[in-house]
Amino acid sequence: MATKRSASDIFHRVAFDQRAVADRGDGVEVEDWQERVSVHAGYIHLRGGESVQAARLAGKHTQVIFVRASQHTKAIKTDWRVRDVRTGQVFNILEAVPTEDRRWIDFTCQSGVNPG
């Protein structure tokens, strides 16, 4: 997205979780989400586009969650998920794209679906 951003735009707190295998304590291994990165973020709610409107009819909400680019945020992949720390809302990551100036990363995300 070509919008100008500043620190005042990132007032949400999000956590990026990665699926990990953990021992249940009795020797059985189970998959669970583990928080890997927690940062401030901004949200851009997407309104237009046929695919966005079709997703909305299915109870899904698509938006861009943007964060400052760092060593940690550059490591985030589409098989991770984003979680709003305040509300607990969970989003699948559909795409991760650095902005042209490489200072931010835009994560196209969708809520209302079961994450991986």
URMO-V958814 format. One record per pair of residues at least 4 apart in sequence whose ideal C-beta (glycine too) atoms are under 6 Angstrom apart, sorted by the first residue. I is the first residue (numbers start at 1). J is the second residue. Records with the same first field share a line. If there is no record, write none. Layout:
I=J + J
This chain:
1=106
5=9 + 104
9=42
10=40 + 41 + 42
12=41
13=40 + 85
14=41 + 82 + 84
15=35 + 38 + 83 + 85
16=36 + 37 + 76 + 80 + 82
17=33 + 35 + 81 + 83
18=34 + 36 + 80
19=31
20=34
21=29 + 31
22=32
23=29
24=28 + 30
37=72
39=67
41=65 + 67
42=66
43=63 + 65
44=64
45=63
46=52 + 62 + 63
52=62
55=60 + 62
59=112
60=110 + 112 + 113
61=111 + 112
62=110
63=109
64=106 + 108
65=82 + 107 + 109
66=104 + 106
67=73 + 105
69=73 + 102 + 103 + 104 + 105
73=105
76=80
78=93
80=93
81=90 + 115
82=91 + 109
83=90
84=89
89=111
90=115
91=109 + 111
92=110 + 113 + 115
93=107 + 109
94=108 + 110
95=108
96=105 + 107
97=106
98=102 + 105
99=104
